[in-house]
């Protein structure tokens, strides 16, 4: 697919937009005052593949967290700021890599300019964050609801404020918990500017619904070439957000790193506990970074044929499993040994790459 042409913005050691790869983000959910556990969570996120880490900075005391995070992880750190422009100034001085604000809620134009100047001097980009719960009263009155048009107009208004300050290192997010509204809002903004876009469905819910909403919303836009960085927001451990984001990119054909697991839905021919088998394989593959397609199929008759494009796989029999590579059988093993033997083969494949 052809990606929307956007300008490139540097965020620490990464780029967003242009021809840069689409990145996966998440956000710490530990209280900012708890520096030790915030740092531990950031380390876990980076180990899981999170490429940009956002942290709330609700008060001046929380600014201390930035230096601790910068020392612990290589991933760029984003300070999430609301209302108090001085928090943005102090975060910039503390060396944060990016600032997320809503320029319309930090006060006068002088305050907006102060933030823009501080970020320009340090080459820190600003993400404009607009969502359906933060729309200006006049836009709600104009449109009658947080419509896609209202969200898009709000985002472009905030971008114009920064442009008036001669600041254009901007990333825009326009989030809604309503997936069709989110999709339409991003489409509108994508057509009006070339700023990089951060995709996400806000307040998407717990793991199950967040996966569904984000796959539909983010996936639809990615398939249209829209989007430069993503976050799968969910009421859960943020490490699971990272896994979901990477999986969405793989499903959209936009990321090759790591394992792609394919498995059949089972049928009356299945004589092996495929559901448990597939779950165990998925769990044990989480640490594998080599780009491989692994198949877990329900029967020997169809398994190798249907999954012939897989690099390696197993197909169930009557208490046994057949290991195969590129559709060609290797050998049979007892069901209880299937996962261990599969992982042993994958380890050998990793060593050869």
C-alpha positions in Angstrom: 0.0 0.0 0.0 1.1 3.6 -0.5 1.5 5.5 2.7 0.3 9.1 3.1 3.1 11.5 2.5 3.9 13.1 5.9 6.8 15.2 7.1 9.5 13.5 9.3 9.8 14.5 12.9 12.6 13.4 15.1 11.8 12.1 18.6 15.0 11.3 20.4 16.8 8.6 18.4 13.7 7.8 16.3 11.8 9.4 13.5 8.1 9.6 13.1 6.6 10.2 9.6 8.1 10.4 6.2 9.6 7.0 5.2 10.3 6.0 8.9 8.8 2.7 10.0 5.5 2.9 11.9 6.3 2.8 15.7 4.5 1.3 18.6 3.9 3.4 21.7 2.5 2.8 25.2 2.1 4.8 28.4 3.1 4.1 32.0 0.2 3.5 34.4 2.2 3.6 37.6 1.8 6.8 39.7 4.5 9.3 38.6 5.5 9.7 42.2 6.6 6.1 42.3 9.8 6.5 40.4 11.2 3.0 41.1 8.1 1.1 39.8 7.7 3.6 36.9 11.2 2.8 35.8 10.7 -0.9 36.2 7.6 -0.7 34.0 9.4 1.3 31.4 12.2 -1.3 31.3 9.5 -4.0 30.9 7.8 -2.1 28.1 11.1 -1.6 26.2 11.9 -5.3 26.6 8.5 -6.1 25.1 9.3 -3.9 22.0 7.8 -0.6 23.0 9.5 2.1 20.9 8.2 5.3 22.5 7.2 5.5 26.1 4.8 8.2 27.5 4.5 9.2 31.1 2.1 11.5 32.8 3.6 14.6 34.4 0.8 15.9 36.6 2.9 18.1 38.9 6.4 19.5 39.4 7.5 16.6 41.5 6.7 14.3 38.6 9.3 16.0 36.4 12.0 14.1 38.4 10.8 11.0 36.7 12.0 12.1 33.3 15.7 11.9 34.2 15.2 8.5 35.8 13.5 7.1 32.7 16.1 8.5 30.4 18.8 6.8 32.3 17.0 3.4 32.4 15.8 3.0 28.8 16.9 4.0 25.3 13.3 4.5 24.0 12.3 8.1 23.7 10.3 9.6 26.5 7.1 11.6 26.0 5.8 13.9 28.8 2.0 14.0 28.9 1.0 17.6 30.0 -2.4 19.1 30.8 -3.3 22.6 31.8 0.0 23.8 33.4 2.3 25.1 30.8 5.1 25.3 33.4 5.2 21.5 33.5 6.0 21.5 29.8 8.8 24.0 30.3 10.3 22.0 33.1 9.9 18.7 31.2 11.8 20.3 28.2 14.5 21.5 30.5 14.7 18.0 32.0 15.6 16.5 28.6 12.3 14.9 27.6 12.2 13.8 23.9 8.6 14.9 23.1 5.8 16.7 24.8 2.1 15.9 24.5 -0.2 18.9 25.1 -3.4 20.3 24.0 -2.4 24.0 23.2 -5.9 25.2 23.8 -5.9 24.2 27.5 -2.7 25.6 28.7 -3.8 29.3 28.7 -2.8 32.4 26.8 -1.0 32.7 23.6 2.1 33.8 25.5 2.1 30.5 27.3 1.8 28.6 24.1 4.6 30.6 22.6 6.8 29.9 25.7 6.3 26.2 25.3 6.9 26.3 21.5 10.1 28.4 22.0 11.4 26.0 24.7 10.8 23.0 22.5 12.3 24.6 19.4 15.5 25.5 21.2 15.9 21.9 22.2 14.5 20.3 19.1 11.7 18.7 21.0 8.5 17.9 18.9 5.0 18.5 20.3 2.2 16.1 19.9 -1.2 17.7 19.8 -3.6 15.5 21.6 -7.3 16.0 20.8 -10.1 13.6 21.9 -13.8 13.6 22.2 -13.8 14.5 25.9 -11.6 17.6 25.5 -13.3 19.5 22.7 -13.8 23.2 23.0 -17.3 24.3 24.1 -17.8 26.4 20.9 -17.1 23.3 18.7 -19.5 21.2 20.7 -22.1 23.9 20.2 -21.3 24.3 16.5 -21.5 20.5 15.8 -23.8 19.4 18.5 -21.6 16.5 19.5 -18.0 15.4 19.3 -18.3 14.5 15.6 -15.4 13.7 13.4 -15.6 17.2 11.9 -15.4 18.8 15.4 -12.4 16.7 16.3 -10.6 17.5 13.0 -11.4 21.3 13.4 -10.0 21.2 16.9 -6.8 19.5 15.9 -6.2 22.0 13.1 -6.9 24.9 15.4 -4.3 23.7 17.8 -1.8 23.2 15.0 -2.4 26.7 13.8 -1.6 28.0 17.3 1.8 26.4 17.2 2.3 27.5 13.6 1.7 31.1 14.7 4.7 30.5 17.0 6.8 29.4 14.1 6.7 25.8 15.4 6.0 22.9 13.0 7.7 19.9 14.6 4.2 18.6 15.2 2.5 15.2 15.6 -1.3 15.1 15.7 -3.6 12.6 17.4 -7.4 12.8 17.1 -8.9 10.1 19.3 -12.4 8.9 20.0 -13.8 5.9 21.8 -16.3 5.6 18.8 -14.4 3.8 16.1 -16.2 5.2 13.0 -15.8 8.7 14.4 -12.1 8.1 15.0 -11.6 6.8 11.5 -13.4 9.7 9.9 -11.6 12.3 12.0 -8.2 11.0 11.0 -9.2 10.9 7.4 -10.2 14.6 7.5 -7.0 15.7 9.2 -4.9 13.5 6.9 -6.4 15.4 3.9 -5.7 18.8 5.5 -2.0 18.7 6.5 1.2 16.7 6.2 1.9 16.4 9.9 2.6 12.8 11.1 -0.4 11.2 12.7 -0.5 9.1 16.0 -3.3 6.6 15.7 -5.4 5.3 18.6 -8.9 4.5 19.8 -9.2 6.2 23.2 -11.0 4.6 26.2 -11.2 1.4 24.1 -11.9 -0.8 27.2 -10.4 -3.9 28.6 -8.2 -6.3 26.7 -10.9 -8.0 24.5 -12.7 -4.9 23.4 -9.6 -2.8 23.1 -8.1 -5.4 20.7 -11.3 -5.4 18.6 -11.8 -1.6 18.5 -8.1 -0.9 17.8 -7.8 -3.6 15.1 -10.8 -2.1 13.3 -9.9 1.6 13.8 -6.1 1.5 13.5 -6.1 -1.3 11.0 -8.6 0.5 8.7 -6.5 3.7 8.6 -3.2 1.8 8.2 -4.7 -0.1 5.2 -5.4 3.3 3.7 -1.8 4.4 4.2 -2.7 6.7 7.1 -0.7 6.7 10.3 2.9 7.0 11.4 2.8 5.8 15.0 0.2 3.9 17.0 -0.9 3.1 20.5 -3.4 0.4 21.4 -5.1 1.8 24.5 -6.5 -0.8 26.9 -7.4 -1.1 30.6 -4.7 -3.6 31.2 -1.0 -4.1 31.6 0.6 -1.7 29.1 2.9 -4.5 28.0 -0.1 -6.1 26.4 -0.7 -2.9 24.5 2.7 -3.2 22.9 2.1 -6.8 21.8 -1.3 -5.8 20.4 0.2 -2.9 18.5 3.0 -5.1 17.0 0.4 -7.7 16.0 -1.8 -5.1 14.2 1.2 -3.9 12.2 2.1 -7.5 11.3 -1.5 -8.2 10.3 -1.5 -5.1 8.1 1.7 -6.2 6.4 3.7 -3.3 7.8 6.1 -5.1 10.1 8.0 -8.3 9.6 9.9 -8.6 12.9 9.0 -11.4 15.2 6.8 -14.4 14.8 3.5 -14.7 13.0 1.4 -17.5 14.3 -1.2 -19.1 12.2 -3.6 -21.8 13.6 -6.7 -23.4 12.3 -10.1 -23.1 14.1 -10.4 -26.9 14.7 -13.2 -29.1 13.3 -14.6 -32.6 13.8 -11.4 -34.2 12.3 -9.3 -32.8 15.2 -8.0 -35.5 17.5 -5.5 -33.4 19.5 -6.0 -30.6 22.1 -5.3 -27.9 19.5 -6.6 -25.0 21.6 -4.3 -25.7 24.5 -1.4 -26.5 22.1 -1.8 -23.3 20.2 -2.0 -21.3 23.4 1.2 -22.8 24.7 3.0 -22.2 21.4 1.9 -18.6 21.4 3.1 -18.1 24.9 6.5 -19.6 24.2 7.0 -17.7 21.0 6.7 -14.3 22.7 10.5 -14.0 23.2 11.3 -15.0 19.6 12.4 -12.0 17.5 13.3 -13.8 14.3 10.8 -13.1 11.5 9.1 -16.6 11.2 5.7 -17.9 10.3 4.7 -20.7 12.6 1.7 -22.9 12.0 -0.3 -25.0 14.5 -2.9 -27.0 12.6 -5.5 -29.5 13.7 -5.0 -32.5 11.5 -2.2 -34.2 9.6 -4.4 -34.5 6.5 -4.8 -30.7 5.9 -2.1 -29.2 8.1 1.0 -29.2 6.0 -1.0 -28.4 2.8 -3.0 -25.5 4.2 0.0 -24.1 6.0 2.6 -24.7 3.3 3.8 -21.1 3.4 4.7 -21.4 7.1 8.4 -21.7 7.9 7.7 -24.4 10.4 4.6 -26.0 12.0 2.9 -28.8 13.7 -0.2 -30.7 12.6 -2.2 -32.8 15.0 -2.9 -36.5 14.6 -4.4 -39.1 17.0 -2.3 -38.4 20.1 0.7 -37.4 17.9 1.8 -34.4 16.0 3.6 -34.0 12.7 6.3 -31.4 12.4 6.7 -29.9 9.0 8.7 -27.2 7.2 7.4 -25.3 4.2 4.7 -27.9 3.8 7.1 -30.8 3.8 6.8 -33.4 6.7 9.8 -33.8 9.1 8.8 -36.4 11.7 6.0 -37.4 14.1 6.3 -36.9 17.9 3.9 -37.7 20.8 1.4 -34.9 21.5 3.0 -34.2 24.9 6.4 -33.5 23.3 5.0 -31.5 20.3 5.7 -28.0 21.7 9.1 -28.8 23.1 10.2 -30.3 19.8 8.8 -27.4 17.8 10.6 -24.9 20.0 13.8 -26.8 19.6 13.5 -26.7 15.8 12.8 -22.9 16.0 15.9 -22.4 18.2 18.0 -24.1 15.5 16.4 -21.9 12.8 17.2 -18.7 14.9 20.9 -19.8 15.1 21.0 -20.1 11.3 19.7 -16.6 10.6 
